[in-house]
Amino acid sequence: MRTTFAPMEGITIYCYRNAHHKVFKEGIDYYYTPFLSIYKHHAIKKRDMREILPENNKDKGIRIIPQIMANEADEIIWALNDLYERGYEEVNLNMGCPVGTVVSKNKGSGMLLNPDKLHEIFSRVFDEEITEKIKFTVKTRLGLENSHEFEDILPVLNKFPFGQVIIHPRVRKQMYQGTPDMEVFEWAYENSTNPVGYNGNIFSAGDYADIAGKFPNLSEIMIGRGLVANPALAREIKTGEHITFEELKEFMTELQNCYKDEIFADESIMHKMKEIWFYVGNLLEKEDGTDSDPYIHKIRTAKNIADYRNAVRVIYNECRIRNL
Ligand SMILES: Cc1cc2nc3c(=O)[nH]c(=O)nc-3n(C[C@H](O)[C@H](O)[C@H](O)COP(=O)(O)O)c2cc1C
C-alpha cells in the first residue's frame, strides 16, 4: 500500500513538491502533479509544462505522477505517449474535479455523467499499445449527484486493465464538504477488478490506520488537505515522529525561495504563502499555550509585504507546535 500526495491545483505545484520533498520526504512514495490540461491540438499548456520538466523535478529521488485532464480518447492517447517519451511510467486521469467550468465541458467529474461515453473512450485508449507500456490510472468520484451512480460506472472501469482506480468517495455536488460515502466505497473495493486506491479526509495518523485496517488490500492511500495542513503527516504515519517547529520554518523558507524564482512579483508570492499559512496555522499555539489564531489572522489580513513579514516574524518568535 503506497502513500501519495494528492494533486492540488495551485498548491502542490513543483515549488511546493520540491520544498516538501526536501524537508518531509519520509513516508511519501509519489507526488501527483496538479492536473495538466491537454489541448485538442495535442499540446500541454505552457504553464502546466513547468510541472513535468525534468529541471523542475530534480530533487534527489522525488517520484512524480503526472495527472491529466482530458475527455477525448485522442487527447488521452497523445498524452500517454508524450509523457511516456518524457520518461514517465505512470499517468493518472482526472475524473473527479467538481469545478463548474470543468464539469460543463464534460471533463473531471463531468465525465461520470455518461458511462456509455466512458466505455467508448476507454475502449479506444486500451486498443493502443501505449497502455501496455505505461501504467494508466484514474482518480474518480462516485458520481455527480448521488453515490449510487457508481453502480453504473464501476462496471465500465472493470472492463479495462487500469493500473489502479483511486476513489474519492464523494459526489460532485458535495465539492469537498460532507462525509465520504464509505458504504459505496466498500462495495467498490469489493467489486473492482482493478487495484483500488482511497482518497478523502485523512487528517491524522489515526484516520490513516482506520482506512488501512478496514481495507488492507488497497493499492494506495492518497492524502491532500491533511498533508498540506501537516506536512509531516506521512512521516508521522510511518514512524510516529511529529513535525518540529524548525522543520516547519525550513519548509516555509524553502517554499518562499522557490516561489521567488518562479513567480517574481512579491505580492503574488505573498498570496501563495498566505494560502499555505492558512493550512498550517492549525499546527501552532503561542508559547504560553494559548491560541495562535490571532497571529495567523494577522498573516491572512496583511495588506503588504512589510505587514506580512512582520506577522511571520511574530509567529517565528512567539509560537511553537501545539501538542499533536
Ligand atoms: C485547492 C484544491 C485543489 C485541487 N486540485 C486537484 C487537482 O488538480 N486534481 C485532482 O484530481 N484533485 C484535486 N483536488 C482534490 C484533491 O486531490 C483530493 O481529492 C481532495 O482534496 C480530497 O482529499 P483530501 O480530503 O485528502 O484533501 C484539489 C483539492 C483542493 C482542495
The ligand as a Gaussian input file, in Angstrom:
#p B3LYP/6-31G(d) Opt

LIG

0 1
 C       -7.338000      23.520000      -3.685000
 C       -7.556000      22.138000      -4.220000
 C       -7.071000      21.800000      -5.479000
 C       -7.282000      20.509000      -6.001000
 N       -6.787000      20.186000      -7.244000
 C       -6.945000      18.917000      -7.716000
 C       -6.373000      18.505000      -8.956000
 O       -5.673000      19.258000      -9.661000
 N       -6.607000      17.228000      -9.376000
 C       -7.356000      16.338000      -8.631000
 O       -7.544000      15.186000      -9.031000
 N       -7.880000      16.706000      -7.452000
 C       -7.685000      17.941000      -6.973000
 N       -8.173000      18.267000      -5.744000
 C       -8.811000      17.227000      -4.925000
 C       -7.777000      16.522000      -4.035000
 O       -6.798000      15.865000      -4.815000
 C       -8.465000      15.474000      -3.130000
 O       -9.162000      14.570000      -3.954000
 C       -9.461000      16.116000      -2.162000
 O       -8.896000      17.240000      -1.525000
 C       -9.912000      15.100000      -1.124000
 O       -8.811000      14.542000      -0.451000
 P       -8.332000      15.116000       0.991000
 O       -9.519000      15.017000       1.910000
 O       -7.194000      14.197000       1.402000
 O       -7.914000      16.524000       0.796000
 C       -7.995000      19.546000      -5.222000
 C       -8.471000      19.893000      -3.963000
 C       -8.262000      21.159000      -3.443000
 C       -8.799000      21.490000      -2.064000

